[in-house]
Amino acid sequence: MTVVDFITERPYRALIGPGALDRLGEHVRDAALVGILHAPPLASAARRAGDLVRIAGAEPVLIELPDGEAAKTPQVLARCWSALAVAGFTRSDLVVGIGGGATTDLAGFIAATWMRGVRWVSVPTTVLAMVDAGIGGKTGADLPEGKNLIGAFWEPSAVLADTGLLAGLPVDDVRAGLGEVIKHGLIADERTLELIEASPLEALDPTSALMPELIARSVRVKADVVGADLRESTSVGDRVGREQLNYGHTMGHAIEAGEHYTRRHGECVGLGMVFAAELAHRVIGLAPEHVERHRRMLGLVGLPTRYRGIGWQRARTLMARDKKTRGATLRFVGLREPGRVTMIVDPPERALIGAWEALTG
């Protein structure tokens, strides 16, 4: 079992490895009730969590959510709040989210808003959630007008990344998670890239011995970044805080939105990283071999490196809505070289178009 400490306003610990869920009872403490939020495919894991809660002396309240992003709606939020109210939840009780990123996003937001904040434990069950949505303290839900428009920074009391729960995860979902793993490697951890280059098939196997190591390395990167800048302050020049975790996300989010969220997030981030690398090559001189390495790393795990879909004008409009944008000024996370992050602010239009043509050509 690997342990990673997050040194934030409310410090917490991530446990990574097979059997991590079995440590849930340690976090019940003085809770009389434990709300366990889960999607239908995780019913077995939720029942197991319920048994652990009972052994620890509390009563589980199982709340089944819709699968995927359909869970993150005001209607589902209201239903969950009502379930907690009917059960008699107090400020000393505990929320647990078991599932992918949508489930942990919602569970964390429920915890952040119930009686102005109760403890919660994140139990991410996909590679993507274990290295991204389920670990950093960002919580939220969607509105018809857009994703994650409501939310809060609310760190979990613990993250239990039980890699045993990854068994049976579809390979496309593994690939999507590896998109974020590769991102962490490019911004901060060369060893992650070397491990994937040496054993790409093992990296794609959720039951392999390599998978917990890749996840742990990504979690360490995120812990270091989040510990220094929990609330994502505006980065300037080479002084880049939590925004560096958005490498590839400006174009990635544009592709996601332009295709109505029919593509997996990690796949879109991969395409966004290729765009960001091509842009950095044109604006700050990222070497061609580093641009090509982006494509090689993504290709090794079966992620696309060329894009066919929405047109440039649509992508340009959607990028202007990115959370890093300030007024009408586009801002991108860029690389001077792998491991050296900087901000690219208001790049020339010709550089943007050139990067787009390189991505789509």
N, C-alpha and C positions, 0 to 999 in steps of 0.2 A: 504494500500500500504506500503510495506517495502522498506526502502532505505538503500543501502550498499555503503559506500565510498571506492574507490580504491585510495590509496595514492601512486602514482607512479610518473614517470618523468612528465607525463601529467595526472594529477588527473582527475578522472571521477566518475560518480555515476551510480549505477544500481538500477532501480526501478522494484520491483517484486510484481505482483498481477494482478487481473483482470482490464482491461482498461489501462494498462501501455502504450500501443501504442498511446492512445489519447494525450499523452504528447509530441508527436513528434514535433508539431509546435513550441514548446519552443526552439528547437535546430536548427531551420532553420536560425535564426539570419540574417546575411547579405548575405546569399546565394541567388543568382538569380535562380540557377538550382539545383535540387536535383535528383541524379540518384538513382532509387529504383531497386535494384537487387533482384530477387525472382525466385523461382522454380514454375513450372506450378500449383501445388496444392495450392499455396499461392496467386493465382491471386486476389482473393477477398480481402485479407488483403493488398495486394499491391495497389489495387484501393482505399481502405480506406485510406491508407497512402498518396496516391496522393491527395485525397480530403483535408486531413489535411495540406499538403504542400501548396496547393492553398490558403486555408484560411489564412495561415501564410504569403502569398504574394510572393511565389516562384513558379516556374514551374517544375512539376515533369517530369522526363524522365524514363519511365518504361523499364527495360531490363529483359526479361525472360531468365532464365538459364536452362540448363538441370537439371533433378532431381538428387539429391544425388551426389556421388563422381564424376560422369561424368561431373560435372560443373568445376572441378578443373584441367583443361587442358590448355596448352599453346594456343590452338586454341580458347578456350572460352575467355581466358584472352585477346587475340588480338582483338576478336570481341567486348568485352566490352570497351577496350581502344578506339577502332574506334568509337563506339557509343558516347562516351564522347567527342571525338574530333569533330565529326560531329555536336553535340549539342552545342559546344562552351564552354565546361566546363573550368572554371578558378580555381585558387587556393582558392578563397573564397567560392566555391560551396561545396556541401555536398553529400556524398554517404551514402545510407542506405541499409543494407542487411537484408532481411526478409526470414527466413527459418531455416533449420537445420544447423548442424555444417559445412557442405560443403559450404553452401551459405554464412555463416558469415566468414568463412576462406577466401573465394574468394573476398567477398566485402571488407574486411579489407585490403587484399593485393592490390586490385585495388586502394583503397584510399592511401595506403602507397607509391605507385609507380607513381600515377598521379601527375605530376609537383612536384615530390619529396615529396609529402605528403599533402593530404587534410583531412579535418575532416570527420569522419564517425560515424554512429549510428548503433549499433547492435540490431536487433530485433529477438532473437532466438525463435523458435517455437516448439522445442521438449524439453523434460526433459533433455536429454543429452546435447544439445546445451546450455540450460539455466544454467547448473551447470559446464560446461566444455568449449567446443570449442568457444562458443559465448561470453565469458566474460573476458578472461585473457590477451588479447593483442597479442596473437600469431596468425599470419595470414600466408596464403600460398597456394600453388598449387602443383600438382603432375607432375611428368615426367613418361614416359614409364618405366624408370629404378627404380622408387620407389615413395612412398607417401611423400608429404611435403618436397621434396628436394629443392624447392625454397620457400622463404618466408621472413617475416620480423616481428620484434616486433613493433607493431603499435597499441597503445591503442585506443579504441573508445572514442568519446566525451561523449557517454552515452550508457548504456544498458537498453533497454525497454523490460523486460521479462514479457510479457503479458500472464498470465496463462490462460486467457480466450481462447487463441489460441490453447491450448492443447486439447480442447474438440474434441473427435473423434480420438485422437491419438491411433493407434493400441497398444494392450496390450504388444506385444513383444517389441515395441519401448519404452514403459513406463519402462518395466523391464530393458532394456539396460541402460536407464538413471539412474535407481535406483542402478545399479552396481557402477556407479561413486559416487552416493550419499552415498552408504555404504562405499566406499573407503574413502571419506572425514570423515565419522564417525569414521572409524578405526584409521585414522592417527591423528585426532584432535578434534572430537566432540562426546563424549559418548552419549549426549542427542539425537542425530540423531538416533543412534542405538536403544535406548530405545523407541523412538516414533514408529519406524518400528516394533519392537518386539511387542509392545502393539496393533498395528492396521495394520497388513500387507495388509489386503484387502483395507483399506482406502488409504494406501500408493500406491497401484496399480491403484487407481481411479484418473485420471488426473483432474477430476472436483471436487474432495473432498476438504474440508477445510484444510486438512493436507498437501496437495501437495504444496501450496505456502510456508508453513512453512519449509518443507523439502528443497525446492529449496533455500529459503533465508538462511538457516543454511549452506548449501553447498557453496553458494556464499560468505558468510562471511569467511569461511575457506579459500577459494581461494583468497579472497581479502587480508587477513592477510599475506598469503604466498607470493603472487605476490608483495605486497607492500614492502616486505623486500628483494625480490630477483627477479626482473622483468626478467632478462636475463639468468636465470638458471645457475648461477656459479657452479663450481664443488664443491660438498659437501665432507666433510672430517669427518669421525667418526660420532659422534652424532650432529655435526654442519651441519644440513641438510637444504638447502634452497628450492628453487622451485622444485628441483628434487623429493621431497617427494610427489608431485602431480603425479609422475610416479609410485607410489606404484602399483604393479601388472602388470605394463606395459611391463616389459622386456619379460616375458613369454607370456603375452597377445598379444603383437605385433608379436611375433614369431608365435603364433597360427593363428592370422589374416593373416599374410603373407603366411604361409604354406598352408592355405586353400583359398588362392587367394581372400581374403576379402569377402567371402561369409557368414561369421558369423558377427553378430552385435558387434560393438566395446565394448559395456558395458558387453556383455556376455564373450568376450575374456578376458577383464580386471578382471572379477570375477574369471575365471579359473586361471589367472595369480596371483591373490591374494592368492588363495589356495596354489599354488606352492610356493609363497614367504613366506607364513606362515609355510609351511612344511620345507622350507629351513632354516628359522629363528629358528625353533625348533631344528634343527640339528646343527646349527652353533653357535647361540648366546643364546640358551636356552629359546626360547619362550614357555611358558607353554602349555601343551596339551589342557587345557580348552580354551585357546585363539585361538588355531588352530581350534578346533571344533566350536568355535563361528563363525569363518569365514564361515564355511559350513552351519551353522544354519541360519545365516543372509541371505546368498544368497538363500538358499532353501526356506525361508519364502516368497520370492517374485518370486519364480519359476525359478531362474537362476541355471544353472547346476553347480555341484561341482565335478564331475568326467569327465574325458576327454577321448574320443576315436577319434583318427584322425591321424595326422602325427606322425612319430616315433621319438624316442629320438635323433638320430643323426641329423635328419633334424631340430628339434627344437634347438639343441645345436648350429648348424651352424647359424641359423637365429638369435639366441640371441647374437651371436658375432657381429652382425651388429647393435645392439642397440646403440642409441646415447649416453647412459651412459658409454658404453665400452671405455676403454682407451688402445689403442694398442691391445694386445691380452688378456687383463685383464677384465673379466666380473665384473660388479658392479650392485648390486641390492639394492633397498630400502627395508629395513627390519624393523620389529617391535620388540622391547624388550618386550613391552606389548602395548595394545591399547593406543594410545596417546603419545607413546615414540618411535620416529622414529630414525633410524640409518642407516648407509651404511654398506652393506656386500660386501667386496671387495675380489675377487679371492677366492671364496669358494672352498673347496676340491671337487674333482670330485665325490667322493663317496657320498657327501652330496647332490650334484646336482642330481645324479641318484636316490638317496633315495627319494628326494622330488618329482621327476618325477614319480617314481613308486607309491608313495602315491596318486598322482593326477590321475593316469591312472589305478590304481588297482581296 
